[in-house]
Amino acid sequence: MPGVITCNTLGPVQVLLDGTAAPRELQWRKHLALLVYLARSPKRARTREHLIGLLWGDKPEENARRSLSVALELLRRFAGKSGITTDHGQVRLAPDAARLDTERFEEAAGRQDWGAAAALVAGEFLEGFAVPGAPEFEHWLTAERSLWRERAVEALARHAAALLTRGDAAGAVDAAHRAVDLDRTSESAARMLMRGLAVAGDRGAALEAHAQLTARLEEVIGAAPATETQTLADRIRSARAWRAPSAPSRSPTVPLRRAPLIGREAPLTRLLEVWAACRQGPRSGIAVIAGDVGLGKTRLLEELVTRARLDGAFAVTVRSVEADRAVPWSGLLGLARGGLGEAPGLAAAPAGALAAVAG
């Protein structure tokens, strides 16, 4: 009795029939290649002549036609007569005869559900699959792998960015690692990995990711990383971008492994939205973090400052206590100790502005 064929192709190929492992004959190389190729073809249709040249071009014509007929008959046995139809030299695969994970990926990407799209990626398209003696199919497979590698890397990088925005640095690093594993020359994937590792507090690993990308680009295309990538590496390398505000004496060469944010995803997302609006728009913004002692306000602020510095911001932190009220210029002195003296353009600031800051 015919059933529903499911092919998972974004990684080592897996073929299911009604949710269980498909019979071996359905998984034979040329039968599987024919099924996947038809499913990926425009309107799921190709001419007989085209399919013969694709998979049986090395055989005499009569033998090649017979092989195609045998393969189509086998597919009909599992997909049903209406699943595979032939008409006027056209072979057509019905929409409900076989389902590919690439279709679910495209649906998820279309609604920008990058988590769902990323969850479907288990490796290269048809990873490890080949059809010896079918060069035309191999050419097509190479092009498909390039296409799906690019799409998968984008989905994983976007998923990593979303996780990082929600405060899940570990999840972001994992997704970015998967993207880099797919394409070691992808600068967007490498930057996402570098950013995730830096936010997680592992500057050494972030800079190692940059070094590996640099070496790979030189090896493959003889080029250096783009300015955006190099700038991010410089910011990670910078002591100010790395050092936690509460530990100014710590050596910048010692990794700071930051504790993960737990239950603070919503406020972090809101803070990052305010920061993004300040960067992109003509107006400044103010965000106030309020709450009782011990609720993680300082940890949340450190997370925001780290990300802002990676974006190129100059951030200064200062802690005020009640005794500061009796100290003249305590506000300005605190900001100076926090690093205000290193701010670009400080020397040109109007005296009135500095007086306002000083309180």
C-alpha positions in Angstrom: 0.0 0.0 0.0 1.4 3.4 -1.0 2.6 5.7 1.8 4.2 9.1 2.4 7.9 9.2 1.6 10.0 11.7 3.7 13.6 12.6 2.8 15.8 14.4 5.2 18.5 15.8 3.0 20.1 18.6 5.0 22.8 16.3 6.4 23.4 12.5 5.9 20.4 11.4 3.9 17.6 9.7 5.8 14.6 8.2 4.0 11.4 7.3 5.8 8.2 5.7 4.7 5.2 6.6 6.8 7.6 7.6 9.6 9.7 4.5 9.7 12.9 3.5 7.9 12.2 3.0 4.1 12.8 -0.3 2.4 16.4 -0.8 1.1 15.4 -0.7 -2.6 14.0 2.8 -2.1 17.3 3.9 -0.7 19.4 2.6 -3.6 21.6 5.4 -4.9 19.9 6.0 -8.3 16.4 5.5 -7.0 17.0 8.0 -4.2 18.8 10.4 -6.5 15.9 10.3 -8.9 13.4 10.9 -6.1 15.3 13.9 -4.6 16.0 15.4 -8.0 12.4 15.3 -9.1 11.3 16.8 -5.8 13.8 19.7 -6.3 12.9 20.2 -9.9 10.7 23.1 -11.1 7.1 21.9 -10.8 8.6 18.6 -9.8 8.8 17.5 -13.4 11.5 16.6 -15.9 11.5 14.9 -19.3 12.5 11.3 -19.7 15.4 12.3 -21.9 16.7 14.6 -19.3 16.5 12.0 -16.5 18.2 9.4 -18.6 21.1 11.7 -19.4 21.3 12.7 -15.7 21.6 9.2 -14.2 22.2 6.7 -16.9 24.2 8.6 -19.5 26.9 6.0 -19.3 24.6 3.2 -20.6 23.5 2.3 -24.1 20.2 4.1 -24.8 18.0 1.0 -24.6 19.5 -0.1 -21.3 19.2 3.4 -20.0 15.5 3.7 -20.8 14.8 0.3 -19.2 16.7 1.4 -16.1 14.6 4.6 -15.8 11.3 2.6 -16.3 12.4 0.2 -13.5 13.2 3.0 -11.2 9.9 4.8 -11.9 7.9 1.6 -11.3 9.7 1.1 -7.9 8.8 4.7 -6.9 5.2 4.1 -7.9 5.1 1.0 -5.7 5.8 3.1 -2.6 4.3 6.5 -3.6 1.3 5.2 -5.5 0.3 5.4 -9.2 -0.8 9.0 -8.7 2.5 9.8 -7.0 4.6 9.3 -10.1 2.9 10.1 -13.4 4.3 10.1 -17.0 2.6 12.1 -19.8 4.0 13.2 -23.2 7.5 12.3 -22.2 7.3 14.2 -18.9 7.8 12.5 -15.5 6.1 14.2 -12.7 6.3 13.7 -8.9 3.0 14.6 -7.1 3.3 17.2 -4.3 2.1 14.8 -1.6 4.1 11.8 -2.8 7.4 12.9 -1.1 8.3 15.5 1.4 11.7 17.0 1.7 13.2 18.8 4.8 14.3 21.6 2.4 10.6 22.5 1.9 10.1 22.8 5.7 13.3 24.8 5.8 12.1 27.3 3.2 8.7 27.6 5.0 10.5 28.4 8.3 12.9 30.8 6.7 10.0 32.5 4.9 8.4 33.4 8.2 11.8 34.2 9.7 11.6 31.3 12.2 15.4 30.9 12.2 15.3 28.5 15.2 13.0 26.1 13.3 15.1 26.4 10.1 18.4 25.8 12.0 17.0 22.7 13.7 16.6 21.1 10.3 20.3 21.5 9.5 22.4 18.4 10.3 25.2 19.0 7.8 25.8 19.4 4.0 23.0 18.7 1.5 23.0 15.0 0.9 26.2 14.7 3.0 28.4 11.8 1.9 26.0 10.9 -1.0 27.3 10.3 -4.5 26.3 8.5 -7.7 29.4 7.1 -9.5 29.2 7.2 -13.2 26.6 10.1 -13.3 28.6 13.3 -13.8 25.6 15.4 -14.7 24.0 14.5 -11.4 27.2 15.2 -9.5 27.4 18.7 -11.2 23.8 19.3 -10.0 24.6 18.0 -6.5 27.6 20.4 -6.2 25.5 23.4 -7.1 22.7 22.3 -4.6 25.3 21.8 -1.9 26.6 25.3 -2.4 23.1 26.8 -2.4 22.0 25.0 0.8 25.3 25.6 2.5 24.7 29.3 2.1 21.1 29.1 3.2 22.0 26.9 6.2 24.8 29.2 7.3 22.5 32.2 7.1 19.8 30.5 9.2 22.3 29.3 11.8 23.9 32.7 12.1 20.5 34.5 12.4 19.4 31.9 15.0 22.7 32.6 16.9 22.0 36.3 16.8 18.5 35.8 18.2 19.8 33.6 21.0 22.4 36.1 21.9 19.8 38.9 22.0 17.8 36.8 24.5 20.9 36.3 26.6 21.7 32.7 25.6 25.4 33.1 24.8 26.0 29.3 25.1 23.3 28.5 22.6 24.5 31.3 20.3 28.0 29.9 20.3 26.7 26.4 19.5 24.7 27.6 16.6 27.6 29.8 15.3 30.0 26.8 15.6 27.6 24.8 13.4 27.6 27.6 10.8 31.4 27.8 10.8 31.6 24.0 10.5 29.5 24.2 7.3 31.5 27.1 5.8 34.9 27.9 7.3 35.2 30.9 4.9 32.0 32.5 6.0 32.8 35.8 7.7 29.3 36.4 8.9 29.3 33.0 10.7 32.8 33.6 12.1 31.8 37.1 13.4 28.8 35.6 15.1 31.0 33.0 16.7 33.5 35.6 17.8 30.8 37.8 19.2 29.1 34.9 21.1 32.4 33.8 22.6 33.3 37.3 23.7 29.9 37.8 25.3 30.3 34.5 27.1 33.6 35.7 28.4 36.0 33.6 26.4 38.1 36.2 24.6 40.9 33.7 23.8 38.5 31.4 21.9 37.0 34.4 20.1 40.4 35.6 18.9 41.3 32.0 17.9 38.2 31.9 15.8 39.4 35.0 14.1 42.8 33.5 13.5 41.4 30.4 12.0 39.2 32.4 9.7 42.2 34.5 8.6 44.3 31.5 7.8 41.4 29.8 5.9 40.7 32.8 3.8 44.4 33.2 2.9 44.6 29.5 2.0 41.4 29.3 -0.1 41.1 32.7 -1.8 44.3 34.5 -0.9 42.5 37.4 0.9 42.3 38.9 4.3 39.1 39.2 6.4 36.9 42.2 5.7 37.2 45.4 7.6 34.1 44.6 9.7 35.6 41.3 10.8 39.0 42.9 11.6 37.3 45.7 13.6 35.4 43.2 15.7 38.6 41.3 16.4 40.3 44.6 17.4 37.5 45.4 19.8 37.6 41.9 21.4 41.4 42.3 21.7 41.0 45.7 23.4 41.3 45.6 27.2 38.4 48.0 27.6 36.1 45.9 25.5 37.0 42.9 27.6 37.5 44.0 31.1 34.5 43.8 33.5 33.7 47.2 35.0 33.9 45.8 38.6 37.4 44.3 38.1 39.6 47.1 36.6 42.9 45.5 37.9 42.4 42.1 36.3 44.8 41.3 33.6 43.1 41.5 30.2 44.9 38.2 29.2 42.9 36.2 31.8 39.6 35.0 30.5 36.5 36.2 32.2 33.8 33.4 32.0 30.5 35.3 32.5 27.7 33.5 34.2 24.7 32.9 31.9 21.7 35.2 32.3 18.8 33.3 33.8 15.3 34.7 33.5 16.5 38.1 32.2 15.8 37.6 28.5 13.0 40.1 28.3 14.8 43.1 29.9 18.0 42.3 28.0 16.1 42.3 24.7 14.5 45.7 25.6 17.9 47.2 26.6 19.4 46.0 23.3 16.5 47.5 21.4 17.1 50.9 23.1 20.8 50.6 22.2 20.1 49.7 18.6 17.7 52.7 18.3 20.4 55.0 19.6 22.9 53.6 17.0 20.5 53.8 14.1 18.5 56.9 14.8 19.3 60.6 15.2 18.1 60.7 18.8 19.6 59.5 22.0 17.8 57.3 24.5 17.8 56.5 28.3 17.1 53.2 29.9 16.7 52.8 33.6 17.2 49.4 35.3 15.3 49.3 38.6 14.7 46.6 41.0 15.5 45.2 44.5 18.9 44.2 45.6 20.1 40.9 44.4 17.9 40.7 41.3 20.8 40.9 38.8 20.8 44.5 37.8 24.6 44.7 37.7 24.9 41.5 35.7 22.4 42.8 33.2 24.2 46.1 32.9 27.5 44.3 32.4 25.9 42.3 29.6 24.7 45.4 27.9 28.0 47.2 28.2 29.9 44.2 26.8 27.7 44.1 23.7 27.8 47.8 23.2 31.6 47.9 23.3 31.7 45.1 20.7 29.6 47.4 18.6 32.1 50.1 18.9 30.6 52.1 21.8 32.7 53.8 24.4 31.1 52.9 27.8 32.0 54.2 31.2 30.6 52.8 34.4 30.6 54.4 37.9 29.3 53.3 41.2 28.0 56.0 43.5 27.5 55.7 47.3 25.9 58.0 49.9 29.3 59.4 51.0 29.9 60.8 47.5 27.4 63.6 48.2 30.0 65.3 50.5 32.9 65.1 47.9 33.1 68.0 45.4 33.1 66.8 41.8 32.5 63.2 42.9 30.5 62.5 39.8 33.1 63.6 37.4 35.9 61.9 39.4 34.0 58.7 39.4 33.5 58.8 35.6 37.2 59.6 35.2 38.2 56.6 37.2 35.8 54.5 35.2 37.6 55.5 32.0 36.0 58.8 30.8 39.4 60.3 30.4 40.0 57.9 27.5 36.8 59.0 25.6 37.4 60.2 22.1 36.7 64.0 21.7 36.7 64.7 25.5 39.2 67.5 25.1 36.8 69.4 22.8 33.8 69.0 25.2 32.3 72.4 26.3 33.1 73.4 29.9 29.3 73.7 30.6 28.7 70.1 29.5 31.5 68.9 31.8 30.1 70.9 34.7 26.7 69.4 34.1 28.2 65.9 34.3 30.1 66.8 37.4 26.9 67.8 39.1 
